[in-house]
C-alpha cells in the first residue's frame, strides 16, 4: 500500500472516530437530563400500563413555569382551606424542568397522575424529595381528575416505605373530594388516593393513583416509574390482582 493510500485510510478512520464521538456526546446530553425530551423519557410510558389507559394530560414545565403554577395552586388552596398550604417555591432549589402526565382508564377510575422532576444535581433532588415525603407537616398537593373530581390531596397516614423503589421511597394514603362549580366541597363521591414519592439520582417522581379498580395495582405503577428513573427498559404493565 502506498504512502497516499495509508494517509487516506488514516484520515477516513479519524473522521469516523470524530463522528462517533460527536454522536455519543449528543446521546449523552439527551439521556442525562440535559434536554427537554429527557424528562419525558424518565416518566411512566403508555406501554407501562394496561391497554385500557390513555394519556389525557401531558405538559412539560420549565422551572419558571412550574413555580408560577405552584404559587397559584398554593393561593387557591389557601383561599379554600385557610392557612393550610404547601409553598412549593421554597422547596425547589436546583429544579431544571418537570413534566405532568395523567392517565385515565376507559372506565374513568382509576386515574394515574404522575409528576417527574429533574434537578441540577443529586443533592438538590434529594432535598426536594425529603421535603415532599416528610410527614411532620400538613401539606396539600393539587390533583384534578375531571368530572368535577378535583381538589387537594392531603396525606392521612404516616409514610410507609415500599420495597423495590429505592431506599428513601415513601407511600402515603389520602383522599380527594368532589367540588361543585362554586368551589364548595360536596358530600360523598370521595376517592381514596395512594401517593408514592420516589427518587433516583438527580430526578424524583410523585405517582398518585386515585380510585380502586381491578385494572391496575398502584404499587406496580410506582415500581415501573422507579425503573424509568433508573433508566431501565425492563418494565411490566402492572395489572390488578
C-alpha positions in Angstrom: 0.0 0.0 0.0 1.4 3.4 -1.0 2.0 6.3 1.3 -1.0 8.3 -0.1 -3.3 5.3 0.4 -2.2 4.9 4.0 -2.8 8.6 4.7 -6.2 8.3 3.1 -7.1 5.3 5.4 -5.9 7.2 8.5 -7.9 10.3 7.5 -11.1 8.3 7.0 -10.5 6.5 10.2 -10.0 9.7 12.2 -13.1 11.3 10.6 -15.2 8.2 11.5 -13.9 8.3 15.1 -14.8 12.1 15.4 -18.3 11.5 14.1 -18.8 8.6 16.5 -17.6 10.7 19.5 -19.9 13.6 18.5 -22.9 11.2 18.3 -22.0 9.8 21.7 -21.9 13.3 23.2 -25.2 14.2 21.7 -26.8 11.0 23.0 -25.3 11.6 26.5 -26.9 15.1 26.6 -30.3 13.7 25.8 -30.1 10.8 28.3 -28.7 12.7 31.3 -31.5 15.3 31.9 -29.9 17.9 29.6 -32.7 18.3 27.1 -36.4 18.9 27.2 -37.1 15.4 25.9 -35.1 13.8 28.7 -37.6 14.2 31.5 -40.3 12.6 29.3 -38.1 9.6 28.9 -37.9 9.3 32.7 -41.7 9.1 33.0 -44.1 6.1 33.0 -44.9 5.3 29.4 -48.2 4.1 28.0 -46.7 0.7 27.5 -46.1 0.5 31.3 -49.8 0.5 31.9 -52.6 -1.8 30.8 -54.1 -1.0 27.3 -57.3 0.4 28.9 -55.3 3.5 29.9 -54.7 6.6 27.8 -52.9 9.9 28.3 -55.4 12.8 29.0 -52.9 15.4 30.3 -49.3 15.8 29.2 -47.5 19.1 30.0 -43.8 20.0 30.2 -42.7 22.8 32.5 -39.6 24.9 32.8 -38.6 25.9 36.3 -40.2 29.3 35.9 -43.5 27.9 34.6 -43.8 25.3 37.3 -43.1 27.7 40.2 -45.6 30.2 38.8 -48.3 27.5 38.6 -47.5 26.1 42.0 -47.7 29.6 43.5 -51.2 29.9 42.0 -52.1 26.5 43.4 -50.9 27.5 46.8 -53.0 30.6 46.8 -56.1 28.7 45.7 -55.6 26.2 48.4 -55.2 29.0 51.0 -58.4 30.6 49.8 -60.3 27.3 50.1 -58.8 26.0 53.3 -57.2 28.8 55.2 -53.6 28.9 56.1 -53.0 25.2 55.2 -51.0 25.0 52.0 -47.6 23.9 50.6 -45.2 26.5 49.4 -43.5 24.6 46.6 -41.4 27.5 45.6 -39.4 27.3 48.8 -38.6 23.6 48.1 -37.4 23.5 44.5 -33.8 24.8 44.6 -31.9 23.5 41.6 -35.0 22.4 39.7 -34.4 22.2 36.0 -37.7 21.0 34.5 -40.8 18.9 35.2 -43.5 17.0 33.4 -47.1 16.2 34.4 -48.9 13.2 33.0 -52.4 12.0 33.7 -53.6 8.6 32.5 -57.3 7.7 32.6 -58.8 4.3 32.1 -61.8 3.6 29.8 -63.8 3.0 33.0 -62.9 6.6 34.3 -61.5 5.0 37.5 -58.7 4.6 38.5 -56.8 7.7 37.5 -52.9 7.6 37.4 -51.4 11.1 38.0 -47.6 11.4 37.6 -45.1 14.2 38.2 -41.4 13.9 37.3 -38.9 16.5 38.3 -35.2 16.8 37.2 -32.6 18.9 39.1 -29.1 20.3 38.6 -27.6 17.6 40.9 -28.4 14.7 43.2 -28.2 16.8 46.3 -30.9 19.2 45.1 -33.2 16.3 44.1 -32.6 14.6 47.5 -33.5 17.8 49.4 -36.7 18.3 47.4 -37.6 14.6 47.8 -37.1 14.7 51.6 -39.5 17.7 51.9 -42.1 16.0 49.6 -42.1 12.8 51.6 -42.0 14.4 55.1 -44.8 13.6 57.4 -44.3 16.1 60.2 -46.3 18.8 58.4 -49.7 19.3 56.9 -49.3 19.5 53.2 -51.5 19.9 50.1 -50.9 18.9 46.5 -53.3 19.6 43.7 -55.0 16.7 41.9 -57.6 17.2 39.2 -59.4 14.2 37.8 -62.1 15.7 35.6 -65.9 15.2 36.0 -65.8 17.6 39.0 -63.4 15.5 40.9 -60.7 17.9 41.8 -59.1 19.3 44.9 -56.1 18.8 47.1 -54.5 15.5 48.2 -53.9 15.5 51.9 -52.0 12.5 53.3 -53.9 10.9 56.1 -51.3 8.5 57.4 -47.6 8.4 58.2 -45.4 7.4 55.3 -44.8 3.8 54.7 -41.6 2.6 52.9 -42.5 0.5 49.8 -39.9 -2.1 48.6 -38.1 -2.2 45.3 -38.3 1.6 44.8 -35.1 2.9 46.4 -34.1 3.3 50.0 -35.9 6.6 50.6 -39.2 5.9 48.8 -42.5 6.7 50.6 -46.1 5.8 50.3 -48.9 7.9 51.7 -52.7 7.4 51.6 -55.1 10.2 51.2 -58.4 11.2 49.6 -59.8 13.6 47.0 -63.3 15.0 47.0 -65.8 16.4 44.6 -66.1 20.2 44.2 -69.0 22.0 42.6 -68.8 25.0 40.3 -68.7 27.3 43.3 -65.6 25.6 44.7 -67.7 24.1 47.5 -66.9 20.6 48.6 -69.8 18.3 48.2 -70.7 15.3 50.4 -69.8 11.9 49.1 -68.0 10.9 45.9 -64.7 10.8 47.7 -61.9 8.7 46.2 -59.0 7.1 48.0 -55.6 8.0 46.7 -52.3 6.2 47.1 -49.3 8.6 46.6 -45.8 7.3 46.0 -42.7 9.5 46.4 -39.7 8.2 44.6 -36.1 9.4 43.8 -33.2 8.2 41.8 -30.1 10.3 41.2 -30.9 13.8 40.1 -34.6 13.1 39.4 -37.7 12.4 41.6 -41.3 11.4 40.9 -44.7 11.6 42.6 -47.2 8.9 41.5 -50.8 9.2 42.6 -53.4 6.5 41.8 -56.9 7.6 42.7 -59.8 5.1 43.0 -59.8 1.4 43.5 -60.0 -0.9 40.5 -59.0 -4.4 39.4 -57.4 -2.9 36.3 -54.1 -1.8 37.9 -52.1 -2.1 41.1 -50.8 1.2 42.3 -47.6 -0.4 43.6 -46.9 -1.8 40.2 -47.3 1.6 38.6 -45.0 3.2 41.1 -42.4 0.5 40.7 -42.4 0.9 36.9 -41.9 4.7 37.5 -38.9 4.0 39.7 -37.4 1.7 37.0 -37.9 4.6 34.4 -36.0 6.9 36.7 -33.3 4.3 36.9 -33.1 4.2 33.1 -34.3 0.6 32.9 -36.1 -0.7 29.9 -37.4 -3.8 31.8 -40.9 -2.9 33.0 -44.1 -4.8 33.1 -47.6 -3.4 32.5 -49.0 -3.5 36.1 -52.4 -5.2 36.3 -54.8 -5.8 39.1 -54.9 -9.0 41.1 
